[in-house]
Amino acid sequence: MVKLALPLVVTMLLLLALVAAAPVGLRPDAPSGQIPQVRLSPRAEEEIKQVEQHIDAIEAAALTDLGASPDHVRRIALLGKLLLFDKELSVNRNEACAFCHMPETGFGAPVSELNKTTVSYPGSVRTRFSNRMPQPHAYATYAPVLHYNALQGDFVGGSFWDMRATGIRLNNPVAQQAQGPPTNPVEMGLIDSACMVYRASQRPYRALAEKIWGAQAFAIQWPANVDQVCNVPGPAPASDPMPVHLSAIDRGSSNRAFDQIAEAIATFESSGEMNQFSSKYDYVMAGKTQFTPDEKVGYTLFRSSATHCNECHRDGGPGEEPLFTDFTASNLGLPRNTAIPFYHENHPDSFGYAANPSGLDWIDPGVGGFLLNAPRLSGEPNPNATWTKLGSSFLGRFKVATLRDADKRPSPDFIRAYMHNGYLKSLKEVVHFYNTRDSLPTCKAGDPGERVSCWPKPEYPQTMNRKQLGNLGLTDKQEDQIVSFLKTLTDGYVPPGKE
């Protein structure tokens, strides 16, 4: 029956996967044909302001290092850090790439109130929100270039939840990922990749970039209207896909500089600042401290055949770093999260852009959408035609995240959100979902027991992982013990007596 339904489902997903954004609160009285207005709570607004101030402080501190003469790799990493924390590189000069990837949350989503509510984050055009939870970037650079393992039947590697940053063109998935947000209409919002190159050429770190890349990096004849063009939010019109009008040679120079910007960001993201391996787990493995009894039992459960956790979230093997991911993709059977404002951005905004014309009918196709070349907000199309025939079996599947820093937060009351749609709000909820997804009843609308004694139906059940989760038979205490172990994966551990 599933085989008969898949072609129709694929067709529907391709039609519905036109992607986008919207708000915390929606005005029910919005006039017909207008996008509902965003109402971020005062708490969310205050948190956003604090994050922006933190970004400015990190950028200012990095700028003070410009006069230093570190080695070549450190210079590239410094440049990448400056690019990552520079809000001037967004259309409205108000959003750095780091706005969704801050160190206090493992370079993940840093606004507790948004994690609790919208899950996705507002872009440079503040009424546009992305369609998924920001994916943490710590340890992301260990992902290989995307490839298909035929014997295993899995895609491995890439970046983004849907793996669309393959790394094939730049031989680096994270570098290719860094090229997505700048021209994503619902994120940094630039209308042309050349705008990022132009903006970077006006910044204090230009001399550092030219020292690394050469004097030719920004030797581009910019058109007289480049500022005017780059102040208009994307996307570019189909009739003029590269509205910064450059000669063929200058376009080639701009494209290369755009690649080098991405490569510099990837160099920073591969640094020890982002990948610290300084958790309690690392100290235990080094013989410098010990697990508590609950942590130890949790680790044993984690590695047992009863839970299957270690099958995807691998803690290493011969020649492997303990990264707690296998870089594959899985459909966990999560329900839809219509709190994401994306579902409501189905009318043109003040710039005439409707990111999600399908509205509440949109279904997130995941990796399968990328393989089938469904419409996307950013990134390059599927580069391998032979992969397209595999797309149906990967609909609804998303990249397996690392568990490192999964509990990293600036304060105990800070809310983290988990999975591609942020539906789960604590590690306890995550483990409880894995344990009871199939053993608890399906929630009715408004059921007060949701997430505890029932679960909503899955968004896309056809490809759901039924082998490694759903009815694990764990007790409540065993769930808590696994959570205790997961918390030992947080970087920045200080052994007793070293405080």
The 8 nearest C-alpha neighbors of each residue, nearest first, counted from 0:
[[1, 3, 2, 4, 5, 461, 6, 7],
 [0, 2, 4, 3, 5, 461, 462, 6],
 [3, 1, 5, 0, 4, 6, 461, 7],
 [2, 4, 0, 1, 5, 6, 7, 8],
 [5, 3, 1, 2, 7, 6, 8, 0],
 [4, 6, 8, 2, 7, 3, 9, 1],
 [7, 5, 9, 8, 4, 10, 3, 2],
 [8, 6, 10, 5, 9, 4, 11, 3],
 [7, 9, 5, 11, 10, 6, 12, 4],
 [10, 8, 12, 6, 11, 7, 5, 13],
 [9, 11, 7, 13, 8, 12, 6, 14],
 [10, 12, 8, 14, 9, 13, 15, 7],
 [13, 11, 15, 9, 14, 10, 16, 8],
 [12, 14, 373, 10, 16, 11, 15, 9],
 [13, 15, 11, 12, 16, 10, 17, 373],
 [14, 16, 12, 361, 13, 357, 17, 11],
 [17, 15, 13, 12, 18, 14, 374, 361],
 [18, 16, 355, 374, 15, 356, 375, 354],
 [17, 19, 355, 354, 16, 376, 375, 130],
 [20, 18, 354, 355, 341, 130, 129, 185],
 [341, 128, 19, 21, 127, 129, 344, 340],
 [340, 20, 22, 128, 341, 127, 344, 126],
 [23, 21, 37, 340, 24, 38, 25, 117],
 [24, 22, 39, 117, 38, 37, 116, 25],
 [23, 25, 38, 22, 37, 39, 26, 36],
 [26, 24, 35, 36, 37, 27, 22, 38],
 [25, 27, 28, 35, 29, 36, 24, 37],
 [28, 26, 29, 25, 35, 30, 36, 24],
 [27, 29, 26, 30, 35, 31, 25, 36],
 [28, 30, 35, 26, 27, 31, 33, 34],
 [31, 29, 33, 28, 32, 35, 34, 27],
 [30, 32, 33, 29, 34, 28, 346, 35],
 [31, 33, 346, 30, 34, 347, 29, 345],
 [34, 32, 31, 30, 346, 35, 29, 347],
 [33, 35, 346, 348, 344, 36, 347, 32],
 [36, 34, 29, 25, 26, 33, 37, 27],
 [35, 37, 25, 26, 34, 38, 22, 29],
 [38, 36, 22, 25, 24, 126, 39, 23],
 [37, 39, 24, 23, 40, 22, 36, 25],
 [38, 40, 23, 43, 37, 44, 24, 41],
 [39, 41, 43, 42, 38, 44, 23, 24],
 [42, 40, 44, 43, 45, 39, 46, 38],
 [41, 43, 45, 40, 44, 46, 112, 39],
 [44, 42, 46, 40, 112, 45, 41, 39],
 [43, 45, 41, 47, 42, 46, 48, 40],
 [46, 44, 48, 42, 43, 47, 41, 49],
 [47, 45, 49, 43, 48, 44, 110, 42],
 [46, 48, 50, 44, 49, 45, 43, 51],
 [49, 47, 45, 51, 46, 50, 44, 52],
 [48, 50, 46, 52, 47, 51, 53, 45],
 [51, 49, 53, 47, 52, 48, 54, 46],
 [52, 50, 54, 48, 53, 49, 47, 55],
 [53, 51, 55, 49, 54, 50, 56, 48],
 [52, 54, 50, 56, 51, 55, 49, 57],
 [55, 53, 51, 57, 52, 56, 84, 58],
 [54, 56, 52, 58, 53, 57, 59, 51],
 [57, 55, 53, 59, 54, 58, 60, 52],
 [56, 58, 60, 54, 59, 55, 61, 53],
 [57, 59, 61, 55, 56, 60, 84, 81],
 [60, 58, 56, 62, 61, 57, 55, 63],
 [61, 59, 57, 63, 62, 58, 56, 64],
 [60, 62, 58, 63, 64, 59, 57, 81],
 [61, 63, 59, 64, 65, 60, 58, 81],
 [62, 64, 60, 61, 65, 59, 66, 67],
 [65, 63, 62, 67, 61, 66, 60, 77],
 [66, 64, 62, 67, 63, 61, 204, 207],
 [67, 65, 64, 68, 63, 62, 207, 69],
 [66, 68, 64, 65, 69, 63, 74, 70],
 [67, 69, 66, 70, 74, 65, 64, 71],
 [70, 68, 73, 67, 74, 71, 72, 64],
 [69, 71, 73, 72, 74, 68, 75, 67],
 [70, 72, 74, 73, 75, 69, 211, 68],
 [73, 71, 75, 74, 70, 76, 266, 69],
 [72, 74, 76, 70, 75, 71, 69, 77],
 [75, 73, 77, 71, 72, 76, 69, 78],
 [74, 76, 78, 72, 77, 73, 263, 79],
 [77, 75, 267, 79, 73, 266, 78, 74],
 [78, 76, 74, 80, 79, 75, 73, 81],
 [77, 79, 75, 81, 76, 80, 74, 82],
 [80, 78, 264, 263, 76, 82, 267, 77],
 [79, 81, 83, 77, 82, 78, 267, 76],
 [82, 80, 78, 84, 79, 83, 58, 85],
 [81, 83, 79, 85, 80, 84, 78, 264],
 [82, 84, 80, 96, 81, 97, 85, 79],
 [83, 85, 95, 81, 97, 82, 58, 54],
 [86, 84, 95, 82, 87, 83, 81, 88],
 [95, 85, 87, 94, 93, 92, 88, 89],
 [88, 86, 92, 85, 89, 93, 198, 95],
 [87, 89, 86, 195, 198, 85, 92, 90],
 [90, 88, 187, 92, 87, 91, 94, 86],
 [89, 91, 189, 188, 92, 230, 232, 187],
 [90, 92, 93, 89, 123, 230, 124, 94],
 [93, 91, 87, 89, 86, 90, 88, 94],
 [92, 94, 86, 91, 123, 89, 87, 95],
 [95, 93, 86, 123, 89, 92, 98, 187],
 [86, 96, 94, 85, 97, 84, 98, 83],
 [95, 97, 83, 98, 84, 99, 94, 180],
 [98, 96, 100, 95, 99, 84, 83, 101],
 [97, 99, 95, 96, 100, 94, 101, 50],
 [100, 98, 108, 97, 133, 107, 101, 109],
 [101, 99, 106, 107, 97, 108, 98, 135],
 [100, 102, 106, 107, 103, 97, 109, 104],
 [103, 101, 106, 105, 104, 100, 107, 273],
 [102, 104, 409, 101, 408, 105, 106, 407],
 [105, 103, 408, 407, 107, 106, 102, 101],
 [104, 106, 102, 107, 404, 137, 103, 407],
 [107, 105, 100, 101, 102, 135, 136, 104],
 [106, 108, 135, 100, 104, 105, 101, 134],
 [107, 109, 99, 100, 133, 110, 104, 101],
 [110, 108, 101, 104, 107, 111, 99, 100],
 [111, 109, 113, 112, 46, 108, 114, 47],
 [110, 112, 414, 114, 413, 113, 115, 109],
 [111, 113, 115, 43, 114, 110, 116, 42],
 [114, 112, 116, 117, 115, 118, 110, 111],
 [115, 113, 118, 111, 416, 112, 116, 415],
 [114, 116, 112, 113, 111, 414, 118, 117],
 [115, 117, 113, 114, 118, 112, 23, 338],
 [116, 118, 339, 113, 119, 23, 338, 340],
 [119, 117, 114, 113, 132, 421, 116, 339],
 [120, 118, 132, 129, 117, 131, 128, 339],
 [119, 121, 128, 129, 122, 118, 113, 117],
 [122, 120, 128, 125, 127, 126, 129, 123],
 [121, 123, 186, 185, 124, 125, 127, 128],
 [122, 124, 187, 125, 94, 91, 186, 93],
 [125, 123, 122, 126, 127, 185, 188, 91],
 [124, 126, 121, 122, 127, 123, 128, 37],
 [127, 125, 124, 21, 37, 128, 121, 22],
 [128, 126, 20, 185, 21, 125, 122, 121],
 [20, 129, 127, 121, 21, 120, 185, 122],
 [128, 130, 20, 119, 185, 19, 131, 120],
 [129, 131, 341, 19, 20, 119, 128, 18],
 [132, 130, 420, 119, 419, 129, 133, 118],
 [131, 133, 119, 419, 420, 118, 421, 134],
 [134, 132, 108, 99, 131, 107, 135, 119],
 [133, 135, 107, 132, 136, 159, 160, 108],
 [136, 134, 107, 106, 137, 105, 100, 133],
 [135, 137, 139, 106, 138, 107, 134, 100],
 [136, 138, 273, 139, 105, 274, 106, 135],
 [137, 139, 274, 140, 141, 136, 273, 322],
 [140, 138, 136, 141, 137, 142, 173, 158],
 [139, 141, 142, 138, 269, 173, 268, 265],
 [140, 142, 139, 138, 143, 269, 322, 156],
 [141, 143, 156, 140, 139, 157, 326, 144],
 [144, 142, 156, 145, 141, 157, 172, 155],
 [143, 145, 166, 156, 157, 165, 172, 167],
 [146, 144, 156, 157, 165, 155, 143, 166],
 [147, 145, 155, 154, 144, 148, 156, 157],
 [146, 148, 154, 149, 153, 155, 145, 152],
 [147, 149, 151, 153, 150, 152, 154, 146],
 [148, 150, 152, 151, 147, 153, 154, 146],
 [151, 149, 152, 148, 153, 147, 154, 155],
 [150, 152, 148, 149, 153, 147, 154, 155],
 [151, 153, 149, 150, 148, 154, 147, 389],
 [154, 152, 148, 151, 147, 155, 327, 149],
 [153, 155, 147, 146, 327, 148, 145, 156],
 [154, 156, 327, 326, 145, 146, 153, 147],
 [157, 155, 145, 143, 142, 326, 144, 327],
 [156, 158, 165, 145, 162, 172, 164, 144],
 [157, 159, 162, 164, 172, 176, 173, 163],
 [160, 158, 162, 161, 164, 163, 176, 157],
 [159, 161, 398, 397, 162, 419, 158, 134],
 [160, 162, 366, 365, 159, 163, 397, 398],
 [163, 161, 157, 158, 159, 164, 160, 165],
 [164, 162, 165, 161, 369, 159, 158, 157],
 [165, 163, 158, 176, 175, 172, 157, 162],
 [164, 166, 157, 145, 172, 167, 163, 144],
 [172, 165, 167, 171, 170, 144, 169, 168],
 [166, 168, 170, 165, 169, 144, 171, 145],
 [167, 169, 166, 170, 171, 165, 175, 172],
 [170, 168, 171, 166, 167, 175, 174, 172],
 [171, 169, 166, 167, 168, 144, 172, 174],
 [170, 172, 166, 169, 174, 173, 144, 175],
 [166, 173, 171, 157, 175, 165, 164, 158],
 [174, 172, 176, 175, 171, 265, 140, 158],
 [175, 173, 261, 265, 262, 177, 176, 171],
 [174, 176, 172, 164, 173, 177, 178, 166],
 [177, 175, 173, 164, 178, 174, 179, 172],
 [176, 178, 174, 261, 175, 179, 173, 180],
 [179, 177, 176, 175, 261, 180, 181, 174],
 [178, 180, 378, 377, 176, 177, 181, 183],
 [179, 181, 183, 186, 182, 187, 178, 177],
 [182, 180, 187, 183, 189, 179, 188, 178],
 [183, 181, 189, 188, 180, 184, 190, 179],
 [182, 184, 180, 377, 188, 186, 185, 376],
 [185, 183, 188, 233, 234, 186, 182, 187],
 [186, 184, 127, 122, 129, 128, 183, 188],
 [185, 187, 122, 183, 188, 180, 184, 123],
 [188, 186, 89, 181, 123, 180, 122, 189],
 [187, 189, 184, 182, 183, 233, 186, 232],
 [190, 188, 182, 90, 233, 191, 232, 181],
 [189, 191, 233, 235, 234, 232, 182, 188],
 [192, 190, 193, 194, 189, 241, 182, 242],
 [193, 191, 194, 195, 182, 257, 196, 189],
 [192, 194, 196, 191, 195, 253, 197, 243],
 [195, 193, 197, 192, 196, 191, 229, 198],
 [194, 196, 198, 193, 197, 192, 88, 199],
 [195, 197, 193, 199, 194, 198, 257, 200],
 [198, 196, 194, 200, 195, 199, 193, 201],
 [197, 199, 195, 201, 200, 196, 194, 88],
 [200, 198, 196, 202, 201, 197, 195, 205],
 [199, 201, 197, 198, 205, 202, 196, 217],
 [202, 200, 199, 198, 197, 205, 203, 204],
 [201, 203, 199, 204, 200, 205, 198, 87],
 [204, 202, 205, 201, 206, 62, 200, 207],
 [203, 205, 207, 206, 202, 208, 78, 65],
 [206, 204, 208, 207, 200, 203, 202, 209],
 [207, 205, 209, 208, 204, 210, 203, 211],
 [206, 208, 210, 204, 205, 209, 211, 78],
 [209, 207, 205, 211, 210, 206, 212, 204],
 [210, 208, 213, 214, 212, 206, 211, 207],
 [209, 211, 207, 208, 213, 212, 206, 214],
 [210, 212, 208, 209, 213, 207, 75, 74],
 [213, 211, 209, 210, 208, 216, 214, 215],
 [212, 214, 209, 215, 210, 216, 211, 208],
 [215, 213, 209, 216, 212, 217, 218, 210],
 [214, 216, 218, 213, 217, 209, 212, 252],
 [217, 215, 214, 218, 213, 256, 212, 209],
 [216, 218, 219, 215, 200, 214, 256, 253],
 [219, 217, 215, 216, 220, 214, 252, 249],
 [218, 220, 217, 249, 221, 252, 253, 216],
 [221, 219, 222, 218, 249, 245, 246, 217],
 [220, 222, 219, 223, 225, 245, 197, 243],
 [223, 221, 225, 224, 220, 244, 245, 243],
 [222, 224, 225, 221, 226, 227, 220, 228],
 [225, 223, 227, 222, 226, 228, 221, 243],
 [224, 226, 228, 227, 222, 223, 229, 243],
 [227, 225, 229, 228, 224, 230, 223, 194],
 [226, 228, 224, 230, 225, 229, 231, 223],
 [229, 227, 225, 226, 230, 231, 224, 243],
 [228, 230, 226, 231, 227, 194, 225, 190],
 [229, 231, 227, 228, 90, 226, 232, 91],
 [230, 232, 229, 228, 233, 190, 90, 227],
 [233, 231, 188, 190, 189, 90, 230, 234],
 [234, 232, 190, 184, 235, 188, 189, 231],
 [233, 235, 190, 184, 236, 232, 188, 183],
 [234, 236, 233, 240, 190, 237, 239, 242],
 [237, 235, 238, 239, 240, 234, 233, 242],
 [236, 238, 240, 239, 235, 234, 241, 242],
 [237, 239, 236, 240, 235, 241, 242, 234],
 [238, 240, 236, 237, 241, 242, 235, 243],
 [239, 241, 235, 237, 236, 242, 238, 191],
 [242, 240, 243, 239, 191, 244, 235, 190],
 [243, 241, 244, 239, 240, 191, 235, 228],
 [244, 242, 241, 245, 225, 228, 191, 193],
 [245, 243, 242, 241, 222, 246, 221, 250],
 [246, 244, 250, 249, 243, 247, 221, 222],
 [245, 247, 249, 248, 250, 244, 220, 251],
 [246, 248, 250, 249, 251, 245, 252, 244],
 [247, 249, 251, 250, 246, 252, 245, 253],
 [250, 248, 252, 246, 251, 219, 247, 245],
 [251, 249, 253, 247, 252, 248, 245, 246],
 [250, 252, 248, 254, 249, 253, 247, 255],
 [253, 251, 249, 255, 250, 254, 256, 248],
 [254, 252, 250, 256, 255, 251, 193, 249],
 [255, 253, 257, 251, 256, 252, 250, 258],
 [254, 256, 258, 252, 257, 253, 251, 259],
 [255, 257, 259, 253, 258, 254, 216, 260],
 [258, 256, 254, 260, 255, 259, 196, 253],
 [259, 257, 255, 261, 256, 260, 262, 254],
 [260, 258, 262, 256, 261, 257, 263, 255],
 [259, 261, 257, 263, 258, 262, 256, 264],
 [262, 260, 174, 258, 264, 259, 177, 263],
 [261, 263, 259, 265, 174, 264, 260, 258],
 [262, 264, 79, 266, 260, 265, 261, 75],
 [265, 263, 79, 261, 267, 266, 262, 268],
 [264, 266, 268, 262, 174, 263, 267, 173],
 [267, 265, 263, 269, 76, 264, 268, 262],
 [268, 266, 76, 79, 264, 270, 269, 265],
 [267, 269, 265, 266, 270, 273, 264, 140],
 [268, 270, 266, 267, 140, 265, 273, 271],
 [271, 269, 267, 272, 268, 273, 274, 266],
 [270, 272, 274, 275, 273, 269, 276, 268],
 [271, 273, 270, 274, 275, 268, 267, 269],
 [274, 272, 271, 137, 270, 268, 275, 269],
 [275, 273, 271, 138, 137, 272, 276, 270],
 [274, 276, 271, 277, 273, 272, 490, 491],
 [277, 275, 278, 274, 281, 490, 271, 491],
 [278, 276, 490, 275, 491, 281, 492, 279],
 [279, 277, 490, 489, 492, 488, 281, 280],
 [278, 280, 282, 487, 281, 492, 283, 488],
 [279, 281, 283, 278, 487, 282, 488, 284],
 [282, 280, 284, 278, 279, 283, 277, 285],
 [281, 283, 285, 279, 287, 280, 284, 288],
 [284, 282, 288, 286, 280, 285, 289, 281],
 [283, 285, 281, 286, 282, 280, 287, 288],
 [286, 284, 282, 283, 287, 281, 288, 280],
 [285, 287, 283, 284, 288, 282, 289, 281],
 [288, 286, 282, 285, 283, 289, 284, 494],
 [289, 287, 283, 282, 286, 494, 290, 279],
 [290, 288, 283, 291, 287, 286, 282, 279],
 [289, 291, 295, 294, 292, 283, 288, 293],
 [290, 292, 294, 293, 295, 289, 296, 483],
 [291, 293, 295, 294, 296, 290, 297, 480],
 [294, 292, 296, 480, 295, 291, 297, 483],
 [295, 293, 484, 297, 291, 483, 290, 292],
 [294, 296, 298, 292, 297, 293, 290, 291],
 [295, 297, 299, 293, 298, 294, 300, 292],
 [298, 296, 481, 480, 294, 300, 484, 295],
 [297, 299, 301, 295, 300, 296, 484, 294],
 [298, 300, 296, 302, 301, 297, 303, 295],
 [301, 299, 303, 297, 302, 298, 296, 306],
 [300, 302, 298, 308, 299, 303, 297, 309],
 [301, 303, 309, 299, 300, 298, 308, 304],
 [304, 302, 300, 305, 301, 306, 299, 307],
 [303, 305, 307, 306, 302, 300, 308, 301],
 [306, 304, 303, 307, 471, 300, 472, 301],
 [305, 307, 308, 304, 303, 471, 301, 300],
 [308, 306, 304, 310, 309, 467, 305, 303],
 [309, 307, 306, 301, 310, 312, 311, 302],
 [308, 310, 313, 312, 302, 311, 307, 301],
 [309, 311, 307, 308, 312, 313, 325, 302],
 [312, 310, 325, 309, 313, 324, 308, 399],
 [313, 311, 324, 323, 309, 308, 310, 325],
 [314, 312, 323, 309, 324, 315, 311, 310],
 [315, 313, 321, 323, 322, 312, 309, 316],
 [316, 314, 321, 319, 320, 313, 322, 317],
 [315, 317, 319, 318, 314, 320, 321, 313],
 [318, 316, 319, 315, 320, 321, 314, 313],
 [317, 319, 316, 320, 315, 321, 314, 322],
 [320, 318, 315, 316, 317, 321, 322, 314],
 [319, 321, 315, 322, 318, 314, 316, 317],
 [322, 320, 315, 314, 323, 319, 313, 316],
 [321, 323, 324, 320, 314, 401, 313, 315],
 [324, 322, 312, 313, 314, 401, 402, 321],
 [325, 323, 312, 401, 313, 326, 322, 311],
 [324, 326, 311, 327, 312, 313, 323, 399],
 [327, 325, 156, 155, 324, 399, 142, 398],
 [326, 328, 155, 325, 154, 399, 398, 153],
 [329, 327, 398, 397, 399, 396, 326, 154],
 [328, 330, 396, 397, 331, 398, 399, 464],
 [329, 331, 396, 463, 464, 332, 395, 397],
 [332, 330, 333, 464, 463, 329, 396, 468],
 [333, 331, 457, 463, 330, 460, 334, 458],
 [332, 334, 457, 331, 458, 335, 330, 456],
 [335, 333, 457, 458, 456, 455, 336, 332],
 [334, 336, 458, 337, 333, 457, 420, 422],
 [337, 335, 338, 422, 339, 420, 334, 421],
 [336, 338, 339, 335, 342, 340, 359, 341],
 [337, 339, 336, 117, 340, 116, 118, 23],
 [338, 340, 117, 337, 341, 118, 119, 336],
 [341, 339, 21, 22, 342, 20, 343, 338],
 [20, 342, 340, 19, 21, 130, 343, 339],
 [341, 343, 358, 359, 340, 344, 339, 337],
 [344, 342, 341, 358, 340, 345, 21, 359],
 [345, 343, 20, 21, 355, 341, 346, 342],
 [344, 346, 356, 355, 358, 353, 343, 357],
 [345, 347, 34, 353, 344, 33, 32, 348],
 [348, 346, 353, 352, 351, 34, 33, 349],
 [347, 349, 351, 352, 350, 34, 353, 346],
 [348, 350, 351, 347, 352, 34, 33, 353],
 [351, 349, 348, 352, 347, 232, 231, 353],
 [350, 352, 347, 348, 349, 353, 346, 354],
 [353, 351, 347, 348, 350, 354, 349, 346],
 [354, 352, 347, 346, 345, 355, 356, 344],
 [353, 355, 19, 18, 344, 352, 20, 356],
 [354, 356, 18, 19, 345, 17, 357, 344],
 [355, 357, 345, 358, 353, 354, 17, 346],
 [358, 356, 361, 355, 360, 15, 345, 359],
 [359, 357, 342, 345, 360, 343, 356, 355],
 [358, 360, 342, 361, 357, 343, 337, 362],
 [361, 359, 357, 358, 362, 15, 342, 356],
 [360, 362, 15, 357, 359, 358, 16, 363],
 [363, 361, 364, 12, 360, 16, 15, 458],
 [362, 364, 365, 361, 395, 16, 12, 368],
 [365, 363, 368, 395, 394, 367, 362, 12],
 [366, 364, 395, 161, 396, 367, 368, 397],
 [367, 365, 161, 369, 368, 396, 393, 397],
 [368, 366, 394, 393, 390, 370, 365, 369],
 [367, 369, 364, 373, 371, 366, 365, 370],
 [368, 370, 372, 366, 367, 371, 163, 373],
 [371, 369, 390, 367, 387, 372, 368, 381],
 [370, 372, 368, 387, 390, 369, 373, 367],
 [373, 371, 369, 370, 368, 380, 381, 374],
 [372, 374, 368, 13, 371, 369, 16, 375],
 [373, 375, 17, 16, 372, 376, 13, 18],
 [376, 374, 377, 18, 373, 17, 378, 16],
 [375, 377, 183, 18, 184, 374, 19, 378],
 [378, 376, 183, 179, 375, 182, 379, 180],
 [379, 377, 179, 164, 163, 380, 376, 178],
 [378, 380, 381, 377, 163, 164, 382, 179],
 [381, 379, 382, 372, 378, 369, 163, 370],
 [380, 382, 370, 383, 372, 369, 379, 384],
 [383, 381, 380, 384, 379, 167, 386, 165],
 [384, 382, 385, 386, 381, 387, 370, 380],
 [383, 385, 386, 387, 382, 381, 388, 370],
 [386, 384, 383, 387, 388, 389, 382, 370],
 [385, 387, 384, 389, 388, 383, 370, 390],
 [388, 386, 370, 390, 371, 389, 385, 384],
 [387, 389, 386, 390, 385, 391, 371, 384],
 [390, 388, 387, 386, 391, 392, 393, 370],
 [389, 391, 367, 370, 387, 393, 371, 392],
 [392, 390, 393, 394, 389, 367, 9, 5],
 [391, 393, 390, 394, 389, 462, 367, 461],
 [394, 392, 367, 390, 396, 391, 366, 395],
 [395, 393, 367, 364, 391, 396, 392, 365],
 [394, 396, 365, 364, 330, 459, 393, 397],
 [395, 397, 330, 329, 365, 393, 394, 366],
 [398, 396, 328, 160, 329, 365, 161, 366],
 [397, 399, 328, 160, 327, 400, 161, 329],
 [398, 400, 328, 327, 326, 324, 397, 329],
 [401, 399, 324, 398, 402, 326, 312, 418],
 [400, 402, 324, 323, 403, 322, 399, 312],
 [403, 401, 405, 323, 404, 400, 312, 324],
 [402, 404, 488, 405, 401, 489, 323, 322],
 [403, 405, 489, 407, 406, 105, 488, 490],
 [404, 406, 402, 403, 407, 489, 488, 105],
 [407, 405, 404, 486, 489, 408, 485, 415],
 [408, 406, 404, 104, 489, 405, 105, 103],
 [407, 409, 104, 410, 103, 406, 413, 411],
 [410, 408, 103, 413, 104, 407, 411, 412],
 [409, 411, 413, 412, 408, 407, 414, 103],
 [412, 410, 413, 408, 409, 414, 407, 406],
 [411, 413, 410, 414, 409, 408, 111, 415],
 [414, 412, 410, 111, 411, 408, 415, 409],
 [415, 413, 111, 412, 115, 114, 416, 424],
 [414, 416, 424, 114, 425, 413, 111, 417],
 [417, 415, 424, 421, 114, 423, 414, 425],
 [416, 418, 421, 423, 424, 422, 415, 419],
 [419, 417, 421, 420, 422, 423, 416, 132],
 [420, 418, 132, 131, 421, 160, 417, 397],
 [419, 421, 132, 131, 422, 418, 336, 118],
 [422, 420, 417, 416, 418, 423, 118, 132],
 [421, 423, 420, 336, 424, 417, 416, 418],
 [424, 422, 417, 421, 416, 428, 425, 429],
 [425, 423, 416, 415, 417, 422, 428, 414],
 [426, 424, 428, 427, 423, 429, 415, 416],
 [425, 427, 429, 428, 482, 430, 424, 406],
 [426, 428, 425, 430, 429, 431, 482, 479],
 [429, 427, 431, 425, 426, 430, 423, 432],
 [428, 430, 426, 432, 427, 431, 423, 433],
 [429, 431, 433, 427, 432, 428, 434, 478],
 [432, 430, 434, 428, 429, 433, 435, 427],
 [433, 431, 436, 429, 435, 434, 430, 428],
 [434, 432, 430, 468, 469, 431, 435, 436],
 [433, 435, 471, 431, 470, 432, 469, 430],
 [436, 434, 438, 470, 432, 469, 437, 439],
 [435, 437, 469, 432, 438, 433, 439, 434],
 [438, 436, 469, 435, 470, 439, 440, 434],
 [439, 437, 435, 470, 436, 440, 469, 434],
 [438, 440, 453, 437, 435, 436, 452, 441],
 [441, 439, 453, 442, 454, 438, 452, 437],
 [442, 440, 454, 455, 453, 456, 443, 439],
 [443, 441, 455, 453, 454, 446, 449, 440],
 [442, 444, 446, 445, 441, 455, 453, 449],
 [445, 443, 446, 442, 455, 447, 449, 441],
 [446, 444, 447, 443, 442, 449, 448, 455],
 [445, 447, 443, 448, 444, 449, 442, 453],
 [448, 446, 449, 445, 451, 452, 450, 442],
 [449, 447, 452, 451, 446, 453, 450, 442],
 [448, 450, 453, 451, 447, 454, 446, 452],
 [451, 449, 454, 453, 452, 448, 428, 432],
 [452, 450, 448, 449, 453, 454, 431, 428],
 [451, 453, 448, 449, 439, 450, 454, 440],
 [454, 452, 442, 449, 440, 439, 441, 451],
 [453, 455, 441, 442, 449, 450, 456, 436],
 [456, 454, 442, 441, 334, 457, 453, 449],
 [455, 457, 334, 441, 454, 458, 442, 333],
 [458, 456, 334, 332, 333, 459, 460, 455],
 [459, 457, 334, 335, 333, 460, 456, 332],
 [458, 460, 457, 395, 461, 332, 462, 463],
 [461, 459, 463, 462, 457, 332, 458, 395],
 [462, 460, 463, 459, 1, 5, 395, 394],
 [463, 461, 460, 330, 392, 464, 395, 394],
 [462, 464, 330, 460, 332, 461, 331, 465],
 [465, 463, 330, 331, 466, 462, 329, 467],
 [466, 464, 463, 467, 468, 469, 331, 332],
 [467, 465, 464, 468, 469, 307, 463, 470],
 [466, 468, 307, 465, 464, 306, 469, 308],
 [469, 467, 433, 466, 470, 465, 471, 434],
 [468, 470, 436, 437, 433, 435, 434, 471],
 [471, 469, 435, 434, 438, 437, 472, 468],
 [470, 472, 434, 473, 306, 469, 468, 305],
 [471, 473, 470, 434, 474, 435, 305, 438],
 [474, 472, 471, 477, 434, 478, 475, 476],
 [473, 475, 477, 476, 478, 472, 479, 434],
 [474, 476, 478, 477, 479, 473, 431, 480],
 [477, 475, 479, 474, 478, 480, 473, 481],
 [478, 476, 480, 474, 479, 475, 473, 481],
 [477, 479, 475, 481, 476, 480, 430, 474],
 [480, 478, 482, 476, 477, 481, 483, 475],
 [479, 481, 297, 483, 477, 293, 482, 478],
 [480, 482, 297, 484, 478, 483, 479, 485],
 [483, 481, 485, 479, 480, 484, 426, 427],
 [484, 482, 480, 294, 481, 486, 485, 479],
 [483, 485, 294, 481, 297, 487, 482, 486],
 [486, 484, 482, 487, 483, 488, 481, 402],
 [485, 487, 488, 484, 483, 406, 489, 482],
 [486, 488, 279, 484, 280, 485, 489, 278],
 [489, 487, 403, 278, 486, 485, 280, 404],
 [490, 488, 404, 278, 487, 407, 486, 406],
 [489, 491, 278, 277, 492, 404, 488, 276],
 [492, 490, 277, 278, 493, 489, 275, 279],
 [491, 493, 278, 279, 490, 277, 494, 489],
 [492, 494, 497, 498, 491, 495, 279, 496],
 [495, 493, 497, 496, 492, 288, 498, 279],
 [496, 494, 497, 493, 498, 288, 492, 287],
 [495, 497, 498, 494, 493, 288, 492, 287],
 [498, 496, 495, 494, 493, 492, 288, 287],
 [497, 496, 493, 495, 494, 492, 491, 279]]
